[in-house]
Amino acid sequence: MESAKQLYAGKAKSVYEAQDPDHVVIAFRDDTSAFDGAKVEQLERKGAVNNQFNAFIMDRLAGAGIPTHFERRLSARESLCKRLEMIPVECVVRNLAAGSLCRRLGIDEGRELEPPTFELFLKDDERGDPMINESHVETFGWATSEQMARMKELTYQVNEVLRGLFLDGGMLLVDYKLEFGLFRGEVTLGDEFTPDGCRLWDRDTREKMDKDRFRQGLGSVVETYEGVARRLGLELELDD
């Protein structure tokens, strides 16, 4: 995408103009970061693995009637997506206790959460993505109450689809975060769904199969992501 205008560069993805102004091209890079950028590395093949993993998941969600920004994969590392007006709110569902929930509330890691918890965070790196609530979202104009209700509804629908999908592959979907935007006025799932943005554990051993391997220095990050893809029946194309 060297010849296209770059619109945005995030921690692990770059967004470029597409020929159609209603769409963008998202390129997944090998960059990997944690702890608000305090730990940064390049992990070979990660961009290609995450792009194809995301395409697979987005196709599954679309098949379940969930509107997503994903249109089609263009190459091993690039995908064509709808151009959304992003809502600066992260929706987080937790099926098992892990990460910040354990630190905040003193809950033991691995505790089953029934019903699953739903949390909101403001997407603001400078402030450490602070936790917010639905009242904040409406009061500060980040989304209307109707849009927020739709985001919550879709987030739980995603949970229903993906918990079963990962369980069939011998994995537990511990938690995940989703971002949404507006496409022609419709609340639409955006960003990505990869092991970078969720927690996955082996169902039997509780081995961590997500970005916690990078955060905690467990190693074999990309190899583990590839293993997750194989468990789901996804054949990866790793040559650009």
SVG drawing of the C-alpha trace seen along z (x, -y; Angstrom):
<svg xmlns="http://www.w3.org/2000/svg" viewBox="-32 -16 43 47">
<polyline fill="none" stroke="black" stroke-width="0.4" points="0.0,0.0 3.0,-2.3 1.2,-4.4 -2.0,-4.9 -2.5,-7.7 -2.2,-6.5 -5.1,-7.7 -4.1,-6.2 -1.3,-4.1 -2.2,-2.3 -0.1,0.0 -0.3,3.0 -2.4,1.9 -2.2,-0.9 -5.3,-2.2 -5.1,-3.5 -7.5,-5.1 -9.2,-2.8 -10.5,-3.6 -14.0,-3.8 -14.3,-6.5 -16.8,-4.4 -14.0,-1.8 -10.5,-1.6 -7.6,0.9 -6.4,2.2 -2.8,3.6 -1.8,5.8 1.8,5.2 4.2,7.4 4.4,4.8 3.4,6.0 3.1,3.8 1.9,4.1 1.6,1.9 0.7,-1.2 3.7,-0.9 6.3,-0.2 7.0,3.2 7.4,3.3 8.7,6.0 8.4,7.2 7.1,10.7 7.6,12.3 4.4,13.5 2.1,11.9 0.5,9.4 -0.4,12.1 -1.7,14.5 -3.9,11.8 -5.3,10.5 -6.4,14.0 -7.7,14.9 -9.7,11.7 -11.2,12.4 -12.2,15.9 -13.9,14.6 -15.6,11.7 -17.1,14.0 -18.5,16.2 -20.0,13.2 -21.5,11.9 -23.0,15.3 -24.7,15.1 -26.3,11.8 -23.9,9.4 -23.0,6.3 -19.3,6.0 -16.9,3.6 -15.1,6.5 -15.6,6.9 -12.9,9.2 -9.3,10.1 -7.0,8.6 -3.7,10.4 -2.1,12.2 -1.7,8.9 -4.4,6.6 -8.2,6.5 -10.8,4.2 -13.2,2.8 -16.1,0.3 -15.0,-3.1 -16.7,-3.7 -17.2,-6.7 -15.7,-5.1 -17.2,-5.4 -14.4,-5.9 -15.7,-3.2 -14.4,0.3 -17.0,3.0 -15.5,5.8 -17.2,9.1 -15.7,11.4 -16.7,15.1 -13.9,16.0 -12.0,13.7 -8.6,12.6 -6.4,9.5 -7.6,6.2 -10.8,7.6 -8.7,9.7 -6.5,6.8 -9.4,4.4 -11.7,6.7 -9.4,9.3 -11.1,12.1 -9.2,15.3 -8.1,15.8 -10.2,18.4 -13.4,17.9 -16.4,18.5 -18.6,15.5 -22.2,16.2 -23.7,14.2 -20.7,12.8 -19.8,9.2 -20.1,6.3 -17.7,3.3 -17.0,0.1 -13.7,-1.7 -12.9,-5.0 -10.5,-4.5 -7.9,-7.0 -4.3,-5.8 -3.0,-8.9 -5.4,-8.3 -4.8,-4.6 -8.3,-3.7 -10.2,-4.5 -13.2,-2.5 -16.6,-4.4 -20.3,-3.6 -23.3,-4.0 -24.2,-7.3 -20.8,-8.7 -21.2,-7.6 -24.5,-9.4 -23.6,-12.5 -20.4,-13.2 -21.9,-12.5 -19.7,-9.5 -22.9,-7.6 -26.6,-7.9 -28.5,-5.7 -29.9,-3.8 -26.5,-3.3 -25.1,-2.1 -27.9,0.3 -27.2,1.7 -23.5,2.1 -24.3,4.0 -26.7,6.2 -24.2,7.0 -21.4,7.6 -23.5,10.3 -24.4,11.8 -20.7,12.1 -20.3,13.9 -22.9,16.5 -21.3,17.2 -17.7,17.3 -17.9,19.1 -19.2,22.1 -16.8,21.8 -13.7,21.8 -15.1,24.5 -15.4,26.7 -11.7,26.1 -10.9,27.1 -10.5,23.5 -12.2,21.2 -13.1,17.6 -12.1,15.9 -12.7,12.3 -12.5,9.9 -13.0,6.3 -14.9,5.0 -15.1,1.6 -18.0,0.2 -18.6,-2.6 -21.3,-3.9 -21.7,-3.0 -24.5,-4.9 -26.0,-5.4 -25.9,-1.7 -23.9,-0.5 -21.3,1.8 -18.6,4.0 -15.2,2.6 -11.5,3.0 -10.5,6.6 -11.0,9.9 -7.7,11.7 -5.8,13.2 -4.4,9.7 -7.7,8.5 -9.1,11.4 -8.0,14.0 -8.1,17.7 -7.2,20.6 -6.8,24.3 -10.0,25.9 -8.2,28.7 -4.8,27.2 -5.7,23.5 -2.6,22.8 -2.7,19.2 -3.1,18.9 -3.4,15.1 -1.4,11.9 -0.8,12.7 2.0,14.8 3.7,11.6 2.7,9.6 4.0,12.3 7.1,13.3 5.8,16.9 7.2,17.0 6.0,18.7 3.4,16.0 2.9,16.3 3.3,20.1 0.5,20.2 -1.7,17.9 -1.1,20.3 -2.1,23.2 -5.4,21.4 -6.1,21.0 -5.5,24.7 -7.8,25.7 -10.6,23.6 -9.8,25.3 -8.2,22.2 -5.5,22.8 -3.1,19.8 -1.5,18.3 1.8,16.8 3.4,15.6 2.6,12.0"/>
</svg>
